[in-house]
Amino acid sequence: MKKIPRQHMPEQDPKERIHNFEEVALGFTAELAQLEAERCLNCPRPFCVEGCPVNIKIPNFIQLIKAGKFKEAVMKIKEDNFLPAICGRVCPQESQCEAKCVVGIKGEPVAIGRLERFVADWEYEHGVEVPELPPPNGHRVAIVGSGPAGISCSVDLAKMGYEVTIFEALHEPGGVLTYGIPPFRLPRKVLKNELEFVQKLGVKIVTDAVVGYLYTIDDLFKEGYEAVFIAVGAGTPRFMGIEGENLIGVYSASEFLTRINLMHAHEFPEYDTPIQLGKRVIVVGGGNVAMDAARTALRIGAGEVVVVYRRSRKEMPARLEEIGHAEEEGVKFEFLVNPVRFIGDENGWLRGVELIKMELGEPDESGRRRPVPIEGSNFIMDIDNAIIAIGQASQPIVAQTTPGLELNKRGYVIADEETGQTTREGVFAGGDIVTGAATVISAMGAGRKAAKAIHEYITKKN
């Protein structure tokens, strides 16, 4: 039998895509999807399922694709994951399900994420089937945050007959999916379709509702909600704490991407939220957010974009695909350097950055080799803008206004790993507000666990 190579997904040409915000990856055709599905060995013990945080029945849906049963394939996925069009695009399959694929031992793993995306897109083209729901059970649950954890929790509860309301602080739902991920990686139409499906299940989404300011979790209990799930994410940007971070022209990645994605800054002057970038922009960091910021900066007119990372390329936490796309589009990389101060002019505008060279020492708690400054290696780089993408901290508003809710030393909500139960009765939490910044599918897994625990809590209580 001839060995089938991993199928390449068509993409926009780099020279064209840096001038638009259309999706880079164009998706499999039916023929490519079925050919890729042929590569699956349908293992008796599917290690790929163990690598998936929500344990999608991966070999089952791939065999259905192989047989041309695309509708059945997407329904099989939706037994465990109701956001396949999103997860197929943004989940790091290479470090989760595909990392466990047996085919990958001697070659490239089966393209599980791309197959998931294919059948999800096929369903939206041919009509989404909304499952039959049980009659209302008379119980109400409030969810704070409409990101991946909140959405997945709401779907499972709705399927059990609960009246579910999601409270979202911003004016559009979706959480980090809406404000954090650029359209060229996650098209707004795809996100809109997935959110509309959630609402067709009866889930109510209330926007512009900042729980902790407009009303507290105690207020929600008084309104008749029997349980609350906190899924507000980790949306507070981290800064470096160095001189000059308050200069004009220095952005956090959170602010930068939110203004682009949620406030349509890239569509100025139609939307009056401009971001003006100069000839040279640096992005500090090596994760997916840094890649998103760098690639976005190119698209809105930066003359040159340089990613500054204090470790080597090998230690970068960003997906290899995203790094590769950034390089194809012209993003430059400076490894083993780190900013020590930003330099401004007499009017407070950013004009340069002082960097120091680094070398790698012993591994730290992350398992990566710790960067160590090389004394006397400082140098100056002229820049017009800097985007800080070194991670995010917990969102503190809800916790600060909820008596009895305990936090760990990093400011994240303490919650049981299997149930999401917090130190406050009836209050559950999951996703980045518990774990710190993690993946979309991990947050969804936490939401599903919490939904089950909330059902058990309310059932026992009544």
LINBEL-V895179 format. One record per residue. PSI is psi as a letter, one per 20 degrees, with the letter a starting at -180 (none if undefined). OMEGA is omega in whole degrees, 0 to 359 (999 if undefined). Layout:
((PSI | OMEGA) (PSI | OMEGA))
//
This chain:
((p | 181) (p | 180) (p | 181) (p | 178) (q | 175) (p | 185) (p | 180) (p | 176) (p | 179) (q | 181) (q | 170) (q | 175) (p | 182) (h | 182) (h | 179) (g | 189) (h | 179) (i | 179) (j | 179) (r | 179) (j | 177) (q | 184) (p | 181) (g | 180) (p | 187) (i | 176) (q | 177) (q | 163) (r | 178) (h | 182) (g | 179) (h | 180) (g | 181) (h | 178) (g | 177) (h | 180) (h | 178) (h | 184) (i | 182) (p | 182) (i | 182) (l | 186) (q | 175) (h | 173) (o | 185) (n | 180) (h | 180) (h | 179) (h | 178) (h | 180) (i | 181) (p | 181) (h | 178) (j | 173) (l | 173) (q | 180) (m | 191) (g | 181) (h | 181) (g | 183) (h | 178) (h | 178) (h | 177) (h | 175) (g | 179) (h | 181) (j | 180) (j | 181) (m | 188) (h | 179) (g | 179) (h | 180) (g | 181) (h | 177) (h | 177) (g | 177) (g | 186) (i | 170) (h | 184) (i | 185) (o | 182) (j | 179) (l | 186) (h | 180) (h | 178) (g | 183) (h | 178) (i | 182) (g | 192) (i | 180) (q | 178) (m | 184) (h | 183) (h | 178) (j | 180) (d | 185) (g | 184) (h | 177) (h | 181) (i | 185) (p | 181) (h | 179) (h | 182) (i | 180) (g | 182) (j | 180) (b | 178) (p | 181) (r | 175) (p | 183) (m | 187) (g | 181) (h | 181) (h | 176) (h | 176) (g | 177) (g | 182) (g | 184) (h | 177) (g | 178) (h | 178) (g | 181) (g | 180) (h | 177) (h | 186) (j | 177) (p | 182) (p | 179) (p | 178) (p | 183) (q | 177) (p | 184) (q | 176) (r | 176) (q | 179) (p | 181) (j | 176) (j | 182) (q | 184) (p | 178) (p | 177) (p | 177) (p | 182) (o | 182) (p | 184) (k | 175) (a | 185) (g | 181) (g | 180) (g | 181) (g | 183) (h | 178) (g | 182) (h | 181) (g | 181) (h | 179) (g | 178) (h | 179) (i | 177) (j | 176) (j | 181) (q | 170) (o | 188) (p | 175) (p | 175) (p | 177) (o | 183) (p | 184) (h | 183) (r | 186) (i | 172) (q | 180) (r | 176) (i | 179) (c | 183) (h | 177) (h | 181) (g | 187) (i | 188) (h | 186) (p | 184) (q | 179) (h | 180) (i | 172) (h | 180) (n | 182) (q | 181) (h | 179) (g | 179) (g | 180) (g | 179) (g | 179) (g | 182) (g | 180) (h | 177) (h | 177) (g | 179) (g | 181) (h | 176) (i | 176) (i | 178) (j | 179) (p | 177) (p | 177) (o | 179) (o | 181) (r | 183) (k | 184) (n | 183) (n | 177) (p | 187) (h | 175) (f | 181) (g | 175) (q | 183) (r | 175) (h | 175) (h | 178) (h | 180) (g | 176) (h | 180) (h | 180) (i | 175) (j | 175) (p | 185) (i | 177) (q | 179) (p | 176) (p | 180) (o | 182) (l | 188) (i | 177) (a | 179) (n | 190) (j | 181) (o | 184) (q | 174) (q | 174) (r | 186) (i | 182) (k | 180) (r | 181) (p | 173) (j | 181) (i | 178) (j | 179) (q | 176) (p | 182) (i | 176) (p | 180) (q | 161) (q | 178) (h | 179) (g | 180) (g | 183) (g | 183) (h | 178) (g | 180) (h | 178) (g | 190) (g | 186) (h | 185) (j | 172) (k | 180) (h | 181) (i | 179) (k | 176) (p | 10) (j | 179) (g | 174) (p | 189) (m | 177) (m | 187) (q | 168) (p | 182) (o | 179) (q | 183) (b | 185) (h | 181) (p | 180) (p | 171) (q | 174) (p | 183) (o | 180) (r | 183) (j | 181) (a | 180) (h | 179) (h | 177) (g | 179) (g | 179) (g | 181) (g | 181) (g | 182) (h | 176) (g | 180) (g | 176) (g | 185) (h | 180) (j | 167) (j | 177) (p | 181) (g | 180) (p | 178) (p | 181) (p | 174) (p | 181) (o | 184) (p | 188) (i | 174) (a | 179) (r | 179) (h | 183) (h | 183) (i | 183) (p | 180) (i | 180) (q | 176) (q | 179) (h | 179) (g | 181) (h | 176) (g | 179) (g | 179) (g | 179) (g | 179) (g | 178) (h | 184) (i | 175) (j | 175) (p | 178) (q | 183) (p | 172) (o | 181) (q | 177) (l | 172) (q | 181) (p | 178) (q | 174) (h | 173) (q | 173) (q | 186) (p | 181) (r | 176) (a | 184) (i | 180) (j | 178) (j | 179) (q | 177) (p | 179) (i | 181) (r | 178) (p | 172) (p | 182) (q | 174) (q | 179) (q | 184) (q | 169) (q | 185) (p | 178) (b | 181) (q | 179) (q | 176) (a | 184) (h | 179) (i | 183) (i | 178) (q | 181) (p | 185) (p | 177) (p | 182) (p | 180) (q | 175) (o | 185) (p | 177) (j | 183) (j | 184) (q | 174) (r | 184) (p | 173) (p | 176) (p | 179) (r | 178) (h | 181) (q | 174) (p | 177) (o | 184) (o | 183) (m | 184) (j | 176) (r | 182) (q | 179) (r | 183) (q | 175) (o | 193) (i | 193) (g | 183) (g | 183) (h | 183) (i | 183) (j | 181) (n | 178) (q | 177) (i | 180) (o | 184) (q | 180) (q | 174) (a | 186) (i | 178) (i | 177) (j | 179) (q | 182) (p | 176) (p | 181) (q | 179) (p | 185) (h | 184) (h | 185) (h | 184) (j | 180) (p | 178) (a | 178) (i | 177) (p | 182) (p | 178) (i | 180) (p | 181) (q | 180) (q | 179) (r | 182) (b | 187) (h | 180) (i | 177) (g | 187) (i | 195) (r | 185) (p | 180) (b | 185) (r | 177) (g | 184) (h | 176) (g | 177) (h | 178) (h | 178) (g | 178) (h | 178) (h | 180) (g | 178) (g | 181) (h | 179) (g | 178) (g | 181) (h | 178) (g | 178) (g | 179) (h | 179) (g | 182) (h | 179) (g | 180) (h | 183) (h | 183) (none | 999))
//
